[in-house]
């Protein structure tokens, strides 16, 4: 019975030490937590867009009697990361009528959108039609250059070249070898034979041809061209205009315009 008070006293001393240790550790932890600086993450990484202090609908309230606010539903807004501005979505109840200036700006914005769409469509059409336009313009300039040559002799030789190109683009096989007269006879077309004979006379004749002879030769080309293209109607004319066969034929044979060839041949014949 004498040992019981000692045991109770020993238990109280251990409990007191434990409470003191717990309090000491708790105070130390609080001191460390208060002295440690708060670390905020760095949101600006150079890639993300950081939005700070973005206010919502501060004029609305869910209850009555709030100073400076009215009880209504909160309005929705969109945020543009490009302009960094809010775009409020108003309903019919809280939307005010547009002013004249706002209506003018709205019409101007719609007009700009329409102009951009038209410009885009025109750009696509131009991109598609550009090769066609270049090809047709190239043929037209080639024909005009041959017809309007300063020398009648060169114009007459150009008429034969134009006739060959007309046949080629019309998908009429033209022999690559032989003289003009041989090629014309093999084609079996009377105007081609007549034109080949006129060109040989102009190139190898004793006297140079006159401008009237060049006009007559080109009249043969125009008549033959009209007959060849007229057989297939508008479709044949379009196909002929868009065909690059005549250009490819000259690239394949390695020959271009023979503008200077008649004069050289005439000098050889005279000498």
Secondary structure, DSSP 8 states (H G I E B T S, - for coil): -TTHHHHHHHHHHHHHHHHHHHHHHHHHHHHHHHHS---------SSS----S----TTEESSS--TT-EES---EEEEETTTTEEEEE--TTT-----HHHHHHHHHHHHHHHHHHHHHHHHHHHHHHHHHHHHHHHHHHHHHHHHT-SSHHHHHHHHHHHHHHHHHHTT----SSS-HHHHHHHHT-HHHHHHHHHHHHHHHSSS---HHHHHHHHHHHHHHHHHHHHTSHHHHHHHHHH--HHHHHHHHHT----TTHHHHHHHHHH-
